[in-house]
Amino acid sequence: MEAALRKPGVVYLYQFPRCTRSPSPSPYCWKVETFLRMAKIDYIVTGSYTMGPKGKLPFIELDGETVADSDFIIEFLIKRFNLTMNDHLDERQKAVAHAMEQMLEENTIMALPHHHARVRHMQDMPYMLETNPGFFFYWMVRLKVGKTLEAVLNAQGLGRHSVAEVATIVGKDLGALSALLGSSHYVMGDTMTSYDAGVFGMMASLYYLIPDSEPRRLMDGKYSNIGDYVKRLRAELYPDWDELLCKG
């Protein structure tokens, strides 16, 4: 969209196109869109495979400024719109919330590409695309994305473990989140904070994008308070869920 046609004060969010299982196949894109909805900021989504300034998605444009990376986007929006959603937290609470969010984003969420590449062997590729692809395109994308995920998993480290070992690692992370969440409505109590955007983005991705997985079974069973949290925030923030999904 040309700059002259952009609406002032509206966030233009560039992220991967919608998919058939959730509003986004990317937990980091989902994190930013969730924050925009939490903060009630007007935004327009552009589904794109074109990477942003840092070679990644998502990124945003607002009144002539471009910001990339989900953490920096949220920090920018909090300052830009003078948001006070975290002001009631003391420094210790912020430290705990930050540590939990970073654990989920840097470690736990790697169960998503691990499941795609190592458990399902990229058989779920069609749901990550806007429409059901043709046979040739499906296999080309499956091979390319599979190689990329394998490289990411090995570089991060989780890919060097067996499926059983990964399940143990992720189970410990989910246990920590479950203990922190307890019976609270949101991550840090009964008031929504910006940290809920990250936690929801990561946990909802594991819950909805890989439904036949150990993380999903744990969130429906042993750590059911996480599954309840995901479903609760989905109902609160995505009443238009069905309209956002691609029909395949």
C-alpha positions in Angstrom: 0.0 0.0 0.0 1.3 3.4 -1.0 2.3 5.7 1.9 -0.1 8.4 0.8 -3.0 6.0 1.2 -2.1 4.9 4.7 -4.4 5.9 7.5 -2.7 7.9 10.3 -2.5 6.0 13.7 -3.2 2.7 12.1 -0.7 -0.1 12.4 0.0 -2.0 9.2 1.1 -5.5 10.3 3.0 -7.7 7.8 2.9 -11.3 8.7 2.6 -14.8 7.1 -0.7 -15.4 5.4 -3.6 -16.9 7.4 -3.7 -20.7 7.5 -6.3 -23.4 8.0 -5.7 -24.2 11.7 -5.2 -20.8 13.2 -5.0 -17.1 12.3 -1.2 -17.4 11.8 1.3 -20.3 11.2 3.9 -18.2 13.1 3.8 -17.8 16.9 5.7 -14.5 16.6 3.2 -13.0 14.2 0.4 -14.3 16.4 2.1 -12.7 19.4 2.0 -9.2 17.7 -1.5 -9.5 16.4 -2.7 -10.6 19.9 -1.0 -7.6 21.5 -2.7 -5.3 19.0 -6.1 -6.8 20.0 -5.3 -6.6 23.7 -4.3 -3.0 23.4 -7.3 -2.2 21.1 -5.0 -0.6 18.5 -6.4 -0.3 15.0 -4.5 -2.4 12.6 -4.6 -3.9 9.1 -3.0 -7.2 8.3 -1.1 -7.8 5.1 -0.4 -11.5 4.5 3.0 -11.9 2.8 6.0 -14.1 2.4 8.2 -11.1 1.8 10.6 -10.7 4.7 11.0 -7.5 6.6 14.0 -5.3 7.4 15.7 -8.0 9.5 14.9 -10.8 7.1 12.0 -12.0 9.2 8.3 -11.6 9.8 6.5 -9.9 11.4 7.2 -6.2 11.0 4.9 -3.2 11.2 4.6 0.2 9.7 3.0 3.1 11.6 2.9 6.7 10.5 6.1 6.4 8.4 8.0 4.3 10.9 9.0 0.6 10.3 9.7 -1.7 13.2 10.7 -5.3 13.0 11.0 -8.1 15.6 8.0 -8.9 17.9 9.7 -7.8 21.1 10.8 -4.4 19.6 7.4 -4.0 18.0 5.6 -4.4 21.3 8.0 -2.1 23.1 7.6 0.5 20.4 3.7 0.3 20.6 3.7 0.6 24.4 5.7 3.8 24.2 3.9 5.2 21.1 0.4 4.7 22.5 1.4 5.4 26.2 0.0 2.0 27.3 -0.1 1.3 31.1 -1.0 -2.4 31.1 2.2 -3.3 32.9 2.4 -0.4 35.3 0.9 -2.4 38.2 3.7 -4.9 38.2 6.7 -4.5 40.5 10.2 -5.1 39.2 10.3 -8.7 40.5 7.1 -9.5 38.8 8.3 -8.0 35.5 11.5 -10.1 35.9 9.6 -13.3 36.4 7.2 -12.5 33.5 10.1 -11.6 31.2 12.0 -14.8 32.1 9.0 -17.0 31.5 8.2 -15.3 28.2 11.8 -15.7 27.0 11.9 -19.4 28.0 8.8 -20.1 25.9 10.0 -18.1 22.9 13.6 -19.3 22.8 13.2 -22.9 24.0 9.6 -24.3 24.4 8.3 -23.1 21.0 11.0 -25.1 19.2 8.7 -28.1 19.9 6.7 -26.7 16.9 9.4 -27.0 14.2 10.6 -30.2 15.9 7.1 -31.8 15.6 6.8 -30.6 11.9 10.2 -31.9 10.9 11.0 -34.8 13.2 7.6 -36.3 14.1 5.3 -35.5 11.2 8.1 -35.2 8.6 6.5 -32.2 7.0 3.2 -33.9 6.3 1.2 -31.0 7.6 2.5 -28.5 5.1 -0.9 -27.9 3.4 -2.4 -26.3 6.5 0.5 -23.8 6.7 -0.4 -22.5 3.3 -3.2 -20.2 2.2 -4.8 -22.9 0.0 -4.3 -26.6 -0.5 -1.4 -26.7 -2.9 -0.9 -28.8 -6.0 1.2 -32.0 -5.7 4.4 -30.6 -7.2 4.3 -27.3 -5.3 3.5 -29.2 -2.1 6.6 -31.4 -2.4 8.9 -28.5 -3.4 7.8 -26.4 -0.4 7.9 -29.5 1.9 11.5 -30.2 1.0 12.7 -26.6 1.2 10.9 -25.8 4.5 12.0 -29.2 6.0 15.7 -28.4 5.3 15.3 -25.0 6.8 13.6 -26.3 10.0 16.3 -29.0 10.4 19.0 -26.3 10.2 17.2 -24.1 12.8 16.7 -27.1 15.1 20.3 -28.1 15.0 21.6 -24.5 15.4 19.3 -23.9 18.4 20.2 -27.3 20.0 16.8 -29.0 20.4 17.3 -30.8 17.1 20.2 -32.7 18.6 17.9 -34.6 21.0 15.7 -37.6 20.5 11.9 -37.2 20.3 11.6 -38.6 23.9 14.2 -36.2 25.2 12.5 -33.2 23.6 9.2 -34.3 25.2 11.0 -34.3 28.6 12.5 -30.8 28.0 9.2 -29.3 26.8 7.3 -31.0 29.6 9.5 -29.3 32.2 8.9 -25.9 30.5 5.1 -26.4 30.5 5.3 -27.5 34.1 7.0 -24.2 35.0 4.4 -22.2 33.2 1.6 -24.2 34.8 3.0 -23.5 38.3 3.3 -19.8 37.5 -0.2 -19.6 36.0 -1.9 -21.5 38.8 -5.6 -20.5 38.9 -5.0 -17.0 37.6 -7.0 -15.6 34.7 -3.8 -14.2 33.1 -0.1 -15.0 33.4 0.6 -12.4 36.1 -2.7 -12.5 37.9 -6.2 -11.2 37.2 -5.1 -8.3 34.9 -3.9 -8.7 31.4 -0.4 -7.6 30.6 1.8 -7.4 27.5 3.4 -10.7 28.6 0.1 -12.4 27.8 0.7 -11.7 24.2 3.9 -13.7 24.1 2.7 -16.5 26.3 -0.6 -16.8 24.3 1.2 -16.6 21.0 3.6 -19.5 21.9 1.1 -21.7 23.7 -1.8 -21.2 21.2 0.6 -22.2 18.4 1.5 -25.4 20.1 -2.1 -26.0 21.0 -3.7 -25.4 17.6 -1.0 -25.9 15.0 0.1 -29.3 16.2 -3.0 -30.8 17.8 -1.7 -34.4 17.7 1.4 -33.7 19.8 2.8 -34.2 23.3 2.6 -30.5 24.2 -1.1 -30.5 23.3 -1.7 -33.6 25.3 0.0 -32.1 28.3 -2.1 -28.9 28.0 -5.3 -30.9 27.9 -4.2 -33.2 30.7 -1.5 -32.7 33.3 -1.2 -29.0 32.7 -4.8 -28.3 31.8 -4.7 -24.8 33.3 -2.5 -23.9 30.3 -5.1 -25.3 27.8 -7.8 -23.5 29.7 -5.8 -20.3 29.5 -5.3 -20.7 25.7 -9.0 -21.3 25.1 -10.0 -18.5 27.4 -7.9 -15.9 25.6 -9.0 -17.2 22.3 -12.6 -16.5 23.3 -11.8 -13.1 24.6 -9.5 -11.8 21.9 -10.5 -13.7 18.7 -14.3 -13.8 18.6 -13.8 -13.7 14.8 -11.6 -16.8 14.8 -13.6 -18.8 12.2 -13.6 -15.9 9.8 -9.9 -15.5 10.0 -9.1 -19.1 9.0 -8.4 -20.2 5.5 -10.9 -22.7 4.3 -8.3 -24.8 2.4 
